[in-house]
């Protein structure tokens, strides 16, 4: 997408995604990048790492609509990456997750429309498809809010879409740094919740590029899902610690054996492309011509991590986690 002279704001911009996204887009001739987040220490540390004068830092919380109204003034594109994401923390602090992930989403929508933002992409998660934990449930609600935001906008120019993908290699909260830390500490075992467990896996670079590509493709209302490989958690443990025993500890609160990105019900309105899927909205304003081609999926299709055609081997995982 041509970002020349654009002002882009990233909520949760001091996180793993925000840093990588910022590093990527400052290579273009954009006008300004605004990092919107609530942690002053992370902003201070990021400001020391990123010295480009086009990068600005804005302390604020997506729960605070007034602050969003101020931050969105003059902004062309918003990437919404802020969320409470830790599954167990959301299980034990449920309404905090609701206030950030759901109320915060609606605040983003209203501020974007009223401030005339052109495009908004919200980052979602595979846990939003058939959710069993509160984090996934809040992100499902958030996804639906952003899709419906296109209707809410009426004749205003603001358009909303969603990008949904799986676990990110090495991101904060990922199991990779946890496993590596145990190895460095000389642990005699690596805890694995269930040896059958599978997950979708994407690199941070791939996730950032997919968001940028989706910005270019979006018409408003789509949920974009990349085609990415699956991996077995036990294989990941073997890749990181081949000589350390794995210890089965059982599934944690709110955890699934396998993750889904497209449910069987969603598949009925999903189009397949070479490297991604598009879940189309169920709204009368959606014109299927917006989708620009794509193949309709067959009845009964679902995109689930244990039934994927693309799998990472132990050797491939070992190469990925080296970075």
N, C-alpha and C positions, 0 to 999 in steps of 0.2 A: 504494500500500500504506500502511496505517496504521502509522506508526512511533512513535506515542505511547509514551513511557516505555521505548523499546527502547535496548539498548546494541549498537552496531554497530562492528565492527572491520574495517579495510581493510588488507590486506597490500599492500606496495608503495604505501602511501598518499601518499607525497610525489611520485608521478609525475603526469603530465598528467591521467589518469583520476581518480586519488585526490583531487586538488585540486578538480576540477570536481564530482565526486560529493559531496565534503564540503560544498562551497558550496551544493549543491542541497538536501541532506538537513537541514542545520542550520536551514532554514526551517520544519521541522516541530517537533513537541513531543517529540522524542526525548530520552532521558536522557543519553546519552554517545556520543561518537565516538572510537574509539581508532585512531590512525595508527601502524601497525606497519611499520617499515622499518629498514634497516641503516645509512643514511647520516645521520650526526648533523648535517652541514652543511645538508642539504636540510630536515631537521626544524627546525633553528634558523630557516632562512629562511621556512618555512611557518608557524611559530609567530608570526613577526612579522607575517605577512600575515593570519592567522586568529586573532583574539583572543577568540573565543567561549569562555567558561569550560567549556563541555561538551566541548571538544576536548582530548584527552590524547595525548601522544606516547610511544611505546614503542620503544626501540631493540631490534632483534632480527633474526634471520635465519630464514627458513623452513626452513633446513637443520638448525636447532637445535630438536629436538622439546621439550626441557625448557622452553625459553623460550616456545614456543607454548602449552604447558600453563599456564604462569603467565599469559600474555596473554589466553587464552580464558576465564579464570575469570569467570563471570557474564555472558558475552557471549550475545546472542540471535541475531545475524546476522553472518556473515562474508562479506565480498567479497574474493575472492582475486585480486589484480591483480599480485602480485609474480612476476617471471620474468626470466630472461635472454632478451632479445628480438632482439638484433642478429644478423641472419643470418650475416654473415661472422665475427663474434666467436664464435658458437656452432660454426661450421665448424672454426675453428682452436683452440678450447678445448672440445672435445666433452664431456669428462666433467664439466667445470664446469657445462655446460648440463644434463646429466643430474642432477647433484646438486641443483641448484636447481629445475628444472622437473618432474622426476619424483619424486626422493626428497622434495623439499619438498612436493609435492602429497600424497604419502602421509602425511607428518607432519601436514599440515593436517587430513586426514581422521581420523586417529587422535585427534588432540587435540580436534577438534570433537565426535566421538562421546563420548569419555571425559569431556569437560567439559559435555556436555549442550547444546551450541549447537543452536538450532532449525533454522536454514536457512543453507546455504552455497551461494553462486554463484561459480563459477570462470570467469574471463575466458579465452577461447580466441582463436583466430585462423583466418583462412581457410587459412593455411599448414598447418593440421593435417589438412586434407582431401587425400588422396593426396599426402602429403609427399614432397618431393625433397631437402629440406635437413634438417639435424639439429634446428634449432629447431622446424620443423613436426613432425618425428618425436617430439620430446619432448613437444610439446603434444598430439599425438594420444594418446600414452601417458597424459598427464595427464588428458585428457578421459575416457578409458576408466576410469581409476582413480576419478574422481569419480562417474561413472555407477554403477560397481560398488560405490562406497561406501555406496549405499543398501542393498545386500544385506549388506555388511560390518557395517552398523549394527544389523542384526537387529531386535529389538523396541525398540531405543532410539529416541527421537523425532527424531534428527538426519536431515535430508534434504539431498541434494546435487543441484544442477543446473549446467548449463554454458551460457554465452552465447558464441556464436561470431560475430564480424563481421570486416569487412575493414579496410583502411587508414584511419587516423583523420586528418582534415585538421589539419595543423599541430602534431601531437603531437611530442614529442621523438623524434628518429630518423626523422621523416617527411622525405620529399624536399622538401617545401614550404620549410621554413626554409633548407635547403641551396641550393635554387635562388635564393631571395631574397638570400642572402648573396653568391652569385656576381654577381648583378645589382648589388648595392650596391658590390661591389669593382670594378665596371667590366669584368667578364670579357667576352671577345669571343665566347664560345660557352657553351652549356649542354649538359652531357653527358647523353645519353639512351642507355640500354643497348640498346634495340631499338625501332624505330619502330612495331612491331606490338604492343608490350606494353600490356596492359590490367590494371586493378585495380578492385576494389570500393572504394567511397568512402563514408565516413560522417563526420558532424561529431561533435565531442566531446559536445556537448549531446545529440545523438540517441543516442549510445552510452550515456551516463549514464541517460537516460530509459528506454531499452530494458532496461537492467539493473533499474531500479526496477520497471518493468512486469512483468518476468520474475519478480521476487521475489514479486509478487502472484499470478502465474499458476501458479507451480511446484508440483508435487506431489512431485517427487523423481525424478531419472533422465532428465529431458529435456535435449536440446541445443537451445537456442533460437537461431534464425537470422533476423535481420531482412531484409526486402526493401529493398535499397538500390541506388542507381544504380552503374553502371560509368563509368569514364573511361579515356581513352587518355593514356598518359604524355606522348606528343608534344603532345597538346592542352594538358596542364597546363603544359608548358614554354612553349607559345605564350601561354597565359593570363598567366603570370608575367613573361615576357620576350618580348613580341611582336616586338621589333626586334633580337633577338639570335639568331644562328645556332645550330642544334642540331647536336651532334656525336655520332654513333653510336659507342659505345665497346665494345659487346658485353656479353653477359650475364655477371654476376658469379657467383662460386661459390655454388651452392645456390639460384639464382634461377630462377623460372619465367617463361614468357611470359605466361601467364594464370593466375589463381587460381580455385580452386573452393571453395565452401562446403558444397555437398551433392553427394556423388558419386552415380553411378548405382546403386551397391549400397546406399548409405544411403537413397536415395529410396524404396526399396520399403517402408520403415517410417517414412516421413515424412508428416506431415499439413500441408496448406496452409491458412493463415488469410489475412485481408485484408491484413495488413501484415507477416506473419512466417511462418516454418515451424517445426515441432517435429519433430526427429528423436527417435523413440521408442526406448527401450532394448530390447534383445533379452534380456530376463530373464523368468522365469516369474512373478515377483511383479508385473510391470507390468500394470495394468488399463487397457485402451484407453479405458474410460470416464473415466479421469483427464483425458484430452485435451480433453474438453468440446467435441466437434464437430470441425470441420476436414475437409478434403477430401483423400482419398488421391491421391497423384501417379500419373501414368500411367507405364507401363513405359518405360524408357529416359530418364526425366527426369534432368537434372543441373543444378545451379545454378553456372554458370561465368561468369567476368567477361566473356569475349568473346562469350557467347551470351545476354546479358541483354536484356530488353525496355526497360530504362530506362537512358538515357545522359545524362551531363552534357556540355553544349556548352562551347566555349571561354569564352563569355560567362558562363555559370553558374559555371564554375570560377574565373573572375576574381573574381566576387562572393564566392565562398566563401573564397578565400585572402586577401581583404582583412581578414577578422576577426582 
